[in-house]
Amino acid sequence: MAAIEERLRCGPVVHLIKRNRTTAVVLSVEAYAELLQSRSASERPRMTAIQWLLSQPATGSNSKRQLRRELRAERKNWR
């Protein structure tokens, strides 16, 4: 969270990158409010991001051991 907050001090939008591709965007409260004002009532979201995330089905099938192995392998590539 601290890294995101620090980045938002530099501008209203933070792009989250995964495997060299933008996968999500975090907006400041002000930028989000502006976005909502520019949309009609029918286009506005009906749930929060947390509500949406919690409504998503669990799709993971890897064991904890397998996830650790994959994470170690990925971190080796960071160096």
N, C-alpha and C positions, 0 to 999 in steps of 0.2 A: 504494500500500500504506500509506503514512504516513497518508493521510486515513482509511482504513478502520480502522487501528489506533487512531488518535486517537478516532474515533467509538465504537469498542468499549470505550474507557475509560469512556464515559458510560453504557453499557448493554450487555447481552449480544447485541443484535441490531442489524444495520445493513441498511436497505432500500436497494437499488440502483434508481435511477429512470432510465427511458429514455422520452423523450417524455411526461413527466408521468404515467407509470404505473410501479408497482413491477414490475420484471422479475426480480429475484433478491433473496435474503436471505443475508447473511453472519452466521454465528453464532460466538460465542466458543467456545473449546474446551470450556469448562465447560458451556455451554448445549447444545452438540452431544452431549456425553457424557450429559447428563440426558435428552435426546431419545432417544438409543439405548437407555438403560436402561428407558425407558417402553414400548419396542416389543418384540414377541416376536422370537425369533431368525429366524423366516421373513419378517418384515417389514424386517429390517435390510438396509441396502445391501450389495451384493456387490462394489462397485467404488468407488474414490475419485472425487471430482469431476474430477480431471485425467484419469483413465482414461476416464471417461464422455465428456469433451470430445474427447479424442483419438479416440474411437471414432465420433464423429459425421462424416457425410459432408461434404465440402466442397461448399457450395452457391453460393458467390459466383461471379458471372459478369461483374462489372463490371471494367473495366480500371483500372489505377492512376490514370490521368488522370481517369477518370470519378469515382472515389472521392474524389480531391482536390477536384474541382469541387463535388461534393455536400457535402463537409465544409466548404468555404469558404462555401457558401450557408447551411448550417445555423448556422455560427458568426456570420454576419451577424445572424441572428435573436436571438442571445444578448444583443446590446447594447441 
